[in-house]
Amino acid sequence: MIIVTWVLGFLFSVVVGNIAVKHLNLWLRSYIGVGKEVARLTPILGCTERAIYTLFYIMNQYQFIAILFGIKVAQKLVTITKLDTQKAVREQTEKINVYLICNIVSLIFGLLGGFIISWLPSKLQ
């Protein structure tokens, strides 16, 4: 039964999370008019991150979740400091806001997958 809970948790985290984040990303991009081009590796990277978040949650290693998320956010915010015009900053800020919203939702799906894995066995017994 433990294998079933792990499969369900990771499926929720990776597959359902990927579908939700993909559609949210496309909707937000069209809403603010940023264009719909998404890098090819973005879905693969997102699925991998959610699996890592799920695994860290199960292992009670919350500090690594915070470190990974913090590095991602800091890396994006550093790009704003390198821009030279207000217009460039404004355009980049909109893209970064979409990036942050999608990353927060991705983090939530990763944590929910870990919660499913840790919570479901007690309910199935």
SEROSE-848539 format. One record per residue (C-alpha): residue in three letters; z negated, x, y. Coordinates in nm, 2 decimals, decimal comma. Each point is the difference from the previous one (the first is absolute). Layout:
N
<res:ALA&z:Z&x:X&y:Y>
...
//
This chain:
125
<res:MET&z:0,00&x:0,00&y:0,00>
<res:ILE&z:-0,06&x:0,30&y:0,23>
<res:ILE&z:0,37&x:0,09&y:-0,02>
<res:VAL&z:0,10&x:-0,35&y:0,11>
<res:THR&z:-0,22&x:0,03&y:0,31>
<res:TRP&z:0,14&x:0,34&y:0,09>
<res:VAL&z:0,35&x:-0,13&y:-0,04>
<res:LEU&z:-0,07&x:-0,31&y:0,21>
<res:GLY&z:-0,17&x:0,20&y:0,27>
<res:PHE&z:0,27&x:0,26&y:0,03>
<res:LEU&z:0,28&x:-0,26&y:-0,02>
<res:PHE&z:-0,17&x:-0,19&y:0,28>
<res:SER&z:-0,05&x:0,31&y:0,21>
<res:VAL&z:0,34&x:0,15&y:-0,06>
<res:VAL&z:0,25&x:-0,28&y:-0,06>
<res:VAL&z:-0,15&x:-0,29&y:0,20>
<res:GLY&z:-0,10&x:0,25&y:0,27>
<res:ASN&z:0,35&x:0,14&y:0,02>
<res:ILE&z:0,16&x:-0,35&y:0,03>
<res:ALA&z:-0,25&x:-0,11&y:0,27>
<res:VAL&z:0,02&x:0,32&y:0,21>
<res:LYS&z:0,38&x:0,01&y:-0,03>
<res:HIS&z:0,04&x:-0,35&y:0,14>
<res:LEU&z:-0,26&x:0,05&y:0,26>
<res:ASN&z:0,16&x:0,32&y:0,12>
<res:LEU&z:0,35&x:-0,16&y:0,02>
<res:TRP&z:-0,14&x:-0,30&y:0,18>
<res:LEU&z:-0,20&x:0,21&y:0,25>
<res:ARG&z:0,30&x:0,22&y:0,07>
<res:SER&z:0,23&x:-0,29&y:0,07>
<res:TYR&z:-0,27&x:-0,17&y:0,21>
<res:ILE&z:-0,03&x:0,29&y:0,24>
<res:GLY&z:0,37&x:0,10&y:-0,03>
<res:VAL&z:-0,05&x:0,35&y:-0,14>
<res:GLY&z:0,28&x:-0,02&y:-0,27>
<res:LYS&z:-0,03&x:-0,05&y:-0,36>
<res:GLU&z:0,08&x:0,35&y:-0,14>
<res:VAL&z:-0,28&x:0,11&y:-0,22>
<res:ALA&z:0,00&x:0,35&y:-0,15>
<res:ARG&z:0,10&x:0,01&y:-0,37>
<res:LEU&z:-0,32&x:0,15&y:-0,12>
<res:THR&z:-0,23&x:-0,24&y:0,19>
<res:PRO&z:-0,04&x:-0,25&y:-0,29>
<res:ILE&z:-0,07&x:0,28&y:-0,25>
<res:LEU&z:-0,25&x:0,17&y:0,22>
<res:GLY&z:-0,17&x:-0,34&y:0,07>
<res:CYS&z:-0,03&x:-0,08&y:-0,37>
<res:THR&z:-0,14&x:0,35&y:-0,07>
<res:GLU&z:-0,25&x:-0,03&y:0,29>
<res:ARG&z:-0,12&x:-0,34&y:-0,12>
<res:ALA&z:-0,04&x:0,13&y:-0,35>
<res:ILE&z:-0,21&x:0,29&y:0,14>
<res:TYR&z:-0,21&x:-0,23&y:0,21>
<res:THR&z:-0,06&x:-0,22&y:-0,31>
<res:LEU&z:-0,10&x:0,31&y:-0,21>
<res:PHE&z:-0,23&x:0,13&y:0,27>
<res:TYR&z:-0,17&x:-0,34&y:0,03>
<res:ILE&z:-0,06&x:-0,01&y:-0,37>
<res:MET&z:-0,14&x:0,35&y:0,00>
<res:ASN&z:-0,23&x:-0,09&y:0,30>
<res:GLN&z:0,16&x:0,28&y:0,20>
<res:TYR&z:0,02&x:-0,19&y:0,33>
<res:GLN&z:0,00&x:0,31&y:0,21>
<res:PHE&z:0,34&x:0,10&y:-0,14>
<res:ILE&z:0,14&x:-0,34&y:0,10>
<res:ALA&z:-0,12&x:0,06&y:0,35>
<res:ILE&z:0,14&x:0,35&y:0,01>
<res:LEU&z:0,34&x:-0,10&y:-0,13>
<res:PHE&z:0,02&x:-0,29&y:0,24>
<res:GLY&z:-0,13&x:0,21&y:0,29>
<res:ILE&z:0,26&x:0,27&y:-0,06>
<res:LYS&z:0,28&x:-0,26&y:0,00>
<res:VAL&z:-0,11&x:-0,16&y:0,32>
<res:ALA&z:-0,07&x:0,33&y:0,18>
<res:GLN&z:0,34&x:0,14&y:-0,10>
<res:LYS&z:0,18&x:-0,30&y:0,15>
<res:LEU&z:-0,21&x:0,00&y:0,32>
<res:VAL&z:0,07&x:0,37&y:0,06>
<res:THR&z:0,37&x:-0,09&y:0,04>
<res:ILE&z:-0,09&x:-0,20&y:0,31>
<res:THR&z:-0,15&x:0,30&y:0,17>
<res:LYS&z:0,33&x:0,19&y:-0,04>
<res:LEU&z:0,21&x:-0,25&y:0,19>
<res:ASP&z:0,10&x:0,07&y:0,35>
<res:THR&z:0,10&x:-0,33&y:0,16>
<res:GLN&z:-0,19&x:-0,33&y:0,04>
<res:LYS&z:0,29&x:-0,19&y:-0,15>
<res:ALA&z:0,00&x:0,22&y:-0,31>
<res:VAL&z:-0,38&x:-0,05&y:-0,03>
<res:ARG&z:0,04&x:-0,38&y:0,03>
<res:GLU&z:0,27&x:-0,01&y:-0,27>
<res:GLN&z:-0,19&x:0,23&y:-0,23>
<res:THR&z:-0,32&x:-0,20&y:0,05>
<res:GLU&z:0,17&x:-0,31&y:-0,13>
<res:LYS&z:0,12&x:0,18&y:-0,31>
<res:ILE&z:-0,35&x:0,15&y:-0,05>
<res:ASN&z:-0,16&x:-0,34&y:0,03>
<res:VAL&z:0,22&x:-0,14&y:-0,28>
<res:TYR&z:-0,08&x:0,32&y:-0,20>
<res:LEU&z:-0,37&x:-0,05&y:0,05>
<res:ILE&z:0,00&x:-0,37&y:-0,08>
<res:CYS&z:0,20&x:0,06&y:-0,32>
<res:ASN&z:-0,23&x:0,28&y:-0,10>
<res:ILE&z:-0,31&x:-0,21&y:0,05>
<res:VAL&z:0,15&x:-0,27&y:-0,22>
<res:SER&z:0,10&x:0,26&y:-0,26>
<res:LEU&z:-0,36&x:0,14&y:0,00>
<res:ILE&z:-0,13&x:-0,36&y:-0,05>
<res:PHE&z:0,22&x:-0,05&y:-0,30>
<res:GLY&z:-0,10&x:0,33&y:-0,15>
<res:LEU&z:-0,37&x:-0,08&y:0,04>
<res:LEU&z:0,05&x:-0,35&y:-0,14>
<res:GLY&z:0,17&x:0,14&y:-0,30>
<res:GLY&z:-0,31&x:0,23&y:-0,06>
<res:PHE&z:-0,23&x:-0,30&y:0,06>
<res:ILE&z:0,19&x:-0,20&y:-0,27>
<res:ILE&z:-0,04&x:0,28&y:-0,25>
<res:SER&z:-0,37&x:0,04&y:0,07>
<res:TRP&z:-0,08&x:-0,38&y:0,03>
<res:LEU&z:0,22&x:-0,17&y:-0,26>
<res:PRO&z:-0,17&x:0,15&y:-0,32>
<res:SER&z:-0,33&x:-0,17&y:0,09>
<res:LYS&z:0,18&x:-0,33&y:0,03>
<res:LEU&z:0,19&x:0,03&y:-0,32>
<res:GLN&z:-0,30&x:0,06&y:-0,22>
//
